[in-house]
């Protein structure tokens, strides 16, 4: 007799691994950006708020009265609407004219950059749109020096805003200033100045109020990602924890994990953590020779290739038991592993780490 499958739900700290999110830190980081920029916020919550949780983040940020929220896809926008978010939601992904009806259906604001999509949008209703101006990113939008070709299509009150994307706002190489100048040149050639100009990501918003305009679009800084040297440090937001699922003795000369990329130089103890590359811990981290996890109050090296579901750490002679909790990112009794440090071990961007933390990991909000 075949039994029907039983639904098992394991949540939070009972799980093999999880992500802890400090929403108070998200709010404080947003306040830091708002104080620096001196203008309204358009928090970017695409990719599930960089993996932190878009609905939870938006509800927390409502206390700051943001102008609206920025997402990448229509689906992300509809999820916010389903959660009761009523502020404007701008979808920053280029859209096919045939799919514009989805924006009307869910009350979303598109960004447009060509005559066909602008004409289709304005013919379909009264809702506003934003114009994307390419000032050097080279991926989408109308070029700053070709704005005249759209002048007729842009002579409409539906044009609510214009924006551009800096390619190197964290660098002080003059590129953001050149892009800003191109942006203003393009805006000056429009039939009228729209109500909202916005160009600043986290780095530009924190760097100089010349980039603030009518609102700013903070992203990774909200979630604890540092723009780099010379910028304010954000409050940490994310902690990544995993439980010890197995402990074993490894003798000198014996290997650990696939391809035997790590071999014990002396007898040692290895603890196996319930987290792997399917959860966002890059496979190469364990063979970098730099990575560690805090376990039992000590930093323990991550060893061998990280596998899809499991990560191994060397505890040497320290006593470790199954069920103990290791910290891969965040504060613990043994110190702090920052998001920036963890990202460096895998040669990743901080935003890359955040967005790769997989859906198998429960989010715990506090």
N, C-alpha and C positions, 0 to 999 in steps of 0.2 A: 504494500500500500504506500503510495506516494503522498506525503503530507504537503499541504499548502505552505508556501513560504511564509515565514513569520517576519514582520517588519520590525527591525531593531533600530532604535535611534539612540545614538550616544552623543551627548552634547558637552560642550565646554571642557572643563578641566577633568572630566572623566574620559576624554578622548585620548588617543595615542599622541596627538600633537594639536596645537591650537595657536591662534593669534589673539593677543590681548590688545585692545584699542583704548587709548586714553582720550575720550572725546573732549574733556576739559582742556587738554593740550591742543587739540585741533582748534578750539575756539580761541585760545590764547595766541596761537600762531596767526590766526586770521586777524586778530586785533593788532598784532605787531605789523602786519602788512598794511592794515587800514591806517594806522598812525603814521607810518612812513610815507604812504602815498597821499593821504589827505583827501581821498575821494572814495566813491562807493565800490563795493566788491562785486565781482562776478566770479564766485568760486568755481573752479574747474573740477567737476566730479565724474569725469569720464572714466571708463575702465573700472566701474564700481568704486569710484573715488580712490583710484590708484590701488585698488585691492582692499581698502579699508572698510568699505561699505557705504554706497552712495546714499541710500535712504537714511541711514543713521546719521551720516555726516550732515546731510541737508537739514534734517530736523534739529540737529544741534546748532547749526549755524543760523537758523531762523531768528535766534535771539539777537543777532547782529544786524538784522534788517538788510540783507544783501539785495542788490538790484534784481538778481536772478541767478541762474546756474548755467554752467556750460557743460555739454556732453558731446560725445563723438557720433553717436548713432541715434536713429529714431527709436530703436528698442530701449536704449538707455533713457530717453526722454519719456517714453510711455510708462516705464517703471516708476519714475518720479511722480507722474500724474496719478498712477494707480495708488501710490502711497499718500496722496493728498497734497502734494506740493503744487501750489497754485501760482507761484511767481513765474516770470518769463523763463523759458528754457531755450537756450540757443544750441542748435545742433551744428557743430563745426565741420562735419564731413561734407565734401561736395556731394550734391544730390542730382540724380537724373530727373529731368523735367516730368517724366511720366509718373514719378513717385511722389510728386509734391502734394498730392491729395492727402497723404499720410500726415503731413504737417498740419493741414487744416483740421483734420479729424481729431487730433490730440492737442491742438492749441500750441504747437511748437513753432519756433522761429528759425528759418533756414538762413545759412550764409550762401550767397550766390556770387558768381563771378563771370557770367557770360550773358549775352543778350537774350539767348533763347530761354534760359531758365528764368531770368528776370521778367521777361514778357509773359511767360506762362504763369508766373506767380501773381503778378499784378492783375492779370485778366481773371484770376480765379477767386478773388475775394478782397477783403479789406485788411487782412493781417499784414504786419510789418515784416521786413527782411533786413539782413545786414549784408553789406558788400565786403567781400574779401579782396584786399589789394595786395598783390605779390610785390614786395619791395626787395626781394633777394633770397627768399626761401626756395623759390624755384620748384614748387610742387603743385600749386593750385591757385585759383583766383586770377583776376585781371592784373596784368602788369601795370606798374605805376606810370609807365610812359606810353601806355595804350588806352588810357582812361577815356580819351576823347571819342573813341569808337563806341562807347556805351552811353554817351551823354544823353541821347534821346531816350533810351530805356530807363535812365536813372532820374529823369525829370518826373518824379512821382512822390507824393507824401508817404508812400509805403516804405521808402528808404529811411529806416530808423537809425541805422548805425553803420560805421565802417571800421574795419580792423585790419591789422597786419600781424604777422608772426616774426619775431626776431630769431635769427638762427644762432646767435652767440651772445645773448644778453648777459651771460655770466662773465664774459671776457671784456676787459677794458682795452679793446683794440680799435675803437672808433666805429665798428660796424653797426652797432645799434643806433648811433647818432646819424650815420648815413642813411639807414633804413627809415629813421624817424623823419629826416628831411624829405626823402622820396615820398613818404606817406602824406606829409603835409602838402607837397607839390600836387599830388594827385587829388587830394580833397579840395584844394583851391580851384581845381578845374571842374568840379561837380556843379550841376545846376543850382544846388543849395547845400549848405552844410547840414548834415544830419544831426540829430539831437545827441547822438552817442558816438564818441570816438574812443577806441580802446586798442592799445598796442602792447601793454606791459604784462609779461608773465611774472613769476615770483621774483626772479633776479632783477628785472627792470623796475618792478614796483618798489623793491627795497633799495634800489640804487640811487634814484633821482626822481624828484617830482616832475621833471620835464617829460617823463614818460607816462605820467598818471592820466592826463586828459580827463575824460568823464567817468571812467571806471577802469579797474585793473582786474586781471585774470590770474590770481594766484593758483598754483597747482601743487607741486611737490613740497613746497615749504609748509603748506597746511598739514601735511602728513609726516612731518619730521625730517624731510630731506633738506640738506644744507646746500645753498647755491655755491658755496665755496669760500675761499679766503677773502676777508674784507666785507663780508655780509653778516648780518645778525644770525646767531645760531637759533634754530627752532627748538622748541621743546620736543623731546622724544614722544612719539605717538604710539608706535607699534613695538610690541614684544613678541618674540617667537619662542615657544616652548615645545619640548618633546619629552615623552617618557622613555625611561630605560625599559626595554622589552626583554633583553637577555644580557647575561654577563658570562664571559668565558675566559679561561686561561689560554694564552698563546705562548708557545715556546720559541726560543731564539731560532731564527731561520724560517719560521712558518709565516705564511702570507695571509693577508686579509683582503677580501672582496675580489671583484672581477679582474682578470688579467694579471693578478698578483703584483699590482703596482706598488704595494707597500709590504715590507718584510720586517718582522721584529728583529731588532739587534740584540735583544736580551729577553728573558722571560718577562711577560707583562700580562696585564689584564685589559680586556677590551669590552666595552659596554656598547650594545646596539640600541640606537634610538629609533623610535617609530616615526621617522620622517625621511623623505627622499626627494629625488628630483621631480617626481610628479607633484610634489607639494611646493616646489620652488627653490630647493637647495641644489644649486648647480652641481653636476656630476664631477667637475674638475676640482671643486673646493677641497676635497679630501686628499688630492695628490699635489696641491699647491705648496704644501709644507708650511703654510702660514695660518691656516684656519684652526679655530678652536671653539669649543662650547664650554660653558661654565656648568660644572657638575659637582655636587657635593662641596660647594664652596671654592672650587679650584678651576682654573682654565685647563681643559684637557684637549690635546690635539685631535682634530678630526683626521682620520687616517683611511687610506684606501679609497677607491672610487666610490662615490656616493651612488647607491642603487636607487631604483625607482621608488621604493617604499621605505628604505632603511639607510641609516647613516651610522658609521662606527667611530667611536672615540677611544683613545688609549688612556686608561686611568692609572696605569703603572701599578704601584703598590697600594693605592688608596682604596679603601673599602667602599663598594657601591652595590646597591641592591636593586632588584627589579621593582619598578614602580616609582623610583625617584625621578625628579623632573630636571631636565637640562635646559639651559637658556642658550639660544643661538643668536638672538638679538634682544637687547634690553638690559634692564637692571636685575641683579641677583645678589645673593650674599657674597659672591666671589668677585664682585665688580660689575662693570658695564661693558657690553659689546655694542658699539653704536651701529646704526644702519649704514653709515659711511664706511666703517671698518669692514663690516660683513660684505658689502658690495665690492670693496677692493679685493677681497680674497677670491672672488669669482670674476674679476675684471668686468664688473657690471656697473651701470648707472644705478643710483639709489632708486629712481623711479622704476627702473627695470626690475629690481628686487621686489619692490612693493607690488607691482602688477603681476608678478609671477607667483605670488603666494596663492596656491591653488584653492579651488572651492571645496576640497576635501577637508580643509582646515576650518573648524568652527571659529567664528569671531566672537569674542567676549568683550562687551562694552562696559566701560567704567569711567 
